[in-house]
Structures are given as structure tokens and as C-alpha cells.
Amino acid sequence: MATNASGHETIDQVAGKAHEAVDRAAGTAGKAEEYAREQASHAEERVREVAVHGRQRADDALERVSSYVRENPLMSIGIAFVTGALYSSLKRRR
């Protein structure tokens, strides 16, 4: 019986160590998950800021172009014609 009791003690010690290892791994995984969530949140916030800034720049550019066309309608038609002709010429070569 002494061997049997010793065997149980060994099994209990191994089981205890295994439980400790699992608990440490779970704690580490929890911290890693929290860090990943924080980083994803920061990245999402940055993407939103960049998107707002991009939209703002696009709106500004559109306003400048619209203003130029209103102030210089004949020049705008000429630029559009030359641009279209150049594009068409380049497209035909391919």
C-alpha cells in the first residue's frame, strides 16, 4: 500500500503542477487578448481619423475645381477637351 499512496501523491503533485501551468497560460492569454483588443481599437480610431481627413481634402479639392470652372468656363472646356483627346490617343496605342 505504501507504493500506492506514493503513486497517488505523485499523481496529485503532477496534477497540481498541470493546473498551475494551465492557470498561468490562461492569465497570459487573457492579457494578450486585452492587448490585441486595445491595439485594434487604436487602429480603428486612427483609420476613422484618416478617413475623415481624406474626405475633407477631397471636398476641398472638389470645391477648388468647381470654383475654377465657374470662374473660367472656356478654359475649363479647353482643358477637358485636350485631356480627353490625350487620353483617347493613349488608349488607342494599347
C-alpha positions as CSV (number, residue, x, y, z in Angstrom):
1,M,0.0,0.0,0.0
2,A,2.9,2.4,0.6
3,T,3.7,2.3,-3.1
4,N,0.0,3.0,-4.0
5,A,-0.1,6.0,-1.6
6,S,3.2,7.3,-3.0
7,G,1.8,6.9,-6.5
8,H,-1.3,9.0,-5.6
9,E,0.9,11.7,-4.1
10,T,2.9,11.8,-7.3
11,I,-0.2,12.0,-9.4
12,D,-1.6,14.7,-7.2
13,Q,1.7,16.7,-7.5
14,V,1.7,16.4,-11.3
15,A,-2.0,17.3,-11.5
16,G,-1.3,20.4,-9.2
17,K,1.6,21.5,-11.4
18,A,-0.5,21.0,-14.6
19,H,-3.3,23.1,-13.1
20,E,-0.8,25.8,-12.2
21,A,0.6,25.8,-15.7
22,V,-2.9,26.0,-17.2
23,D,-3.8,28.9,-14.9
24,R,-0.6,30.8,-15.9
25,A,-1.3,30.1,-19.6
26,A,-4.9,31.4,-19.2
27,G,-3.7,34.5,-17.5
28,T,-1.2,35.2,-20.2
29,A,-3.7,34.5,-22.9
30,G,-6.1,36.9,-21.2
31,K,-3.5,39.7,-21.2
32,A,-2.6,39.0,-24.8
33,E,-6.3,39.2,-25.8
34,E,-6.7,42.5,-23.9
35,Y,-3.6,44.0,-25.6
36,A,-4.9,42.9,-29.0
37,R,-8.3,44.4,-28.4
38,E,-6.7,47.7,-27.3
39,Q,-4.4,47.8,-30.4
40,A,-7.4,47.1,-32.7
41,S,-9.4,49.9,-31.0
42,H,-6.5,52.3,-31.5
43,A,-6.1,51.2,-35.1
44,E,-9.8,51.6,-35.8
45,E,-9.7,55.1,-34.3
46,R,-6.8,56.1,-36.4
47,V,-8.4,54.8,-39.6
48,R,-11.5,56.8,-38.8
49,E,-9.4,60.0,-38.3
50,V,-7.6,59.4,-41.6
51,A,-10.9,58.7,-43.4
52,V,-12.4,62.0,-42.1
53,H,-9.2,63.9,-43.1
54,G,-9.3,62.3,-46.6
55,R,-12.9,63.2,-47.1
56,Q,-12.2,66.7,-46.0
57,R,-9.3,67.0,-48.5
58,A,-11.4,65.6,-51.3
59,D,-14.2,68.0,-50.5
60,D,-11.7,70.9,-50.5
61,A,-10.3,69.8,-53.9
62,L,-13.8,69.5,-55.4
63,E,-14.7,73.0,-54.2
64,R,-11.5,74.4,-55.7
65,V,-12.2,72.7,-59.1
66,S,-15.8,73.8,-59.0
67,S,-14.8,77.4,-58.3
68,Y,-12.2,77.3,-61.1
69,V,-14.7,76.0,-63.6
70,R,-17.3,78.7,-62.6
71,E,-14.6,81.4,-62.9
72,N,-13.0,80.1,-66.2
73,P,-15.7,78.2,-68.1
74,L,-14.0,78.4,-71.6
75,M,-10.6,77.4,-70.2
76,S,-12.2,74.5,-68.4
77,I,-13.8,73.3,-71.6
78,G,-10.5,73.6,-73.4
79,I,-8.7,71.6,-70.7
80,A,-11.4,68.9,-70.7
81,F,-11.1,68.6,-74.5
82,V,-7.3,68.4,-74.5
83,T,-7.4,65.9,-71.6
84,G,-10.0,63.7,-73.4
85,A,-8.0,63.8,-76.7
86,L,-4.8,62.9,-74.9
87,Y,-6.5,60.0,-73.1
88,S,-8.1,58.8,-76.3
89,S,-4.8,58.9,-78.1
90,L,-3.0,57.0,-75.4
91,K,-5.8,54.4,-75.1
92,R,-5.7,53.7,-78.9
93,R,-2.0,52.9,-78.8
94,R,-2.6,50.0,-76.4
